Structure formats: structure tokens, C-alpha cells
Amino acid sequence: MKKKINIILVQNKLKKAGLRLFSILDYQRILEVKNYSSARSNISRYLKLGLIQKARKGLYFLADNPPHEFEIANKVYKPSYISFETALSFYGIIPETIYEIISATPRTTRTFNVNGIQYSYKKIKKNCFNNYQTVKMKNILVFIAEPEKALVDYLYLVSLGKRNLSYERIDLSKIKKNKVIQYAKKFHKQTLMELINNIYAK
């Protein structure tokens, strides 16, 4: 009975604080736990009971109140923003449903698996880590590439030979050509510009 009461208190306080993803320090502060080791022990106990789940080392969420996948993506590996096929699918620029959450980052390329979902982070140049916006999901704001930047990021991977391009699957009516060209120029990559010219020539 004691454990049940404890987790109800934990759930209520974390939900009231508006934190779907929280660290051990967040837990310590919100639950007013005296020291860090006690907070870590509490979280470890709730992990074993399946009441709390781990997004990655040091980052957790309540099993009955999971965050949106895009929020997890933003916070598991920082800095990052949703882009590539995930963003293109979100905007309806490509017809496929993308089950992997793919983000852009200026850091090393990484992949994580959280709650059965794969989160991939593709490295782009630091000077090209821009042109993303905030979108509201589950009452929180997440970072996602603008439609044009998502396409440019995707075509950048194509230019590197890391993606295959199918011209007919891209709905160009949903993006602005001048923005695509503007964002692509920042990559200083001739093969990327040639890809864009080919797409608009089809």
C-alpha cells in the first residue's frame, strides 16, 4: 500500500509541474527529496516496478503519461530539431508515414531506441543548423524544421549518397522554391544545388 501511495504522489506532483520528461534533479526538486542519492534510488525503484520509464541515461517519464515522440526527440539529444523524412511526412510533402523519428544536429550522428521507437540524429554543418520553428504538441512546443529546410536537409543526405531520391513522391506545391534555394546555398554543395534544379525541372 505504501508504494502505491508514493507513486500516486509522484505522478500528481510531476503532472502538476508540467514535466513529461524529467531528470533526477527535477525529481529531487519537485518531490522535495533531501538528497540526490535518495531521488536516484526512488527512480530506480519505480523503474523496476514499470511505473517510470527511461528515455535515456538521466532522463525519465511516467509510464502512464508519456511525452509526444517529438518532445522526446528534442530532449534525448541536444541541440536538435525534427527534420528529414519525419518532418516531410508531418507536413504532407511526402505521402509515407515515417515511424522512425529523424532529427538534425550539429553533433555526432547517433541513434537511440526509446519505448520501442527509433530516434536518429543526422549531423549537418553548424552553419546550417537553423531555419526550424516551434510547433505545439500536447501543450508543449517542439522544434521542427520549416518545410523547405526539411526538404533541403533530406536532399543533403541524398547528395551524400545516404538516401535514394524518388522525384514523384515530393509534393512541391507545399513548399516555396525561393526558400529552398536560399537554405540550400548555405551548404555550399554543388551536388545539392543540382538535385534541387533537377527536382524543379521534372
Secondary structure, 3 states (H helix, E strand, C coil): CHHHHHHHHHHHHHHHHCCCCECHHHHHHHCCCCCHHHHHHHHHHHHHHCCEEEEECCEEEECCCCCCHHHHHHHHCCCCEECHHHHHHHHCCCCCCCCCEEEEECCCCEEEEECCEEEEEEECCHHHCCCEEEEEECCEEEEEECHHHHHHHHHHHHHCCCCCCCHHHCCHHHCCHHHHHHHHHCCCCHHHHHHHHHHHHC
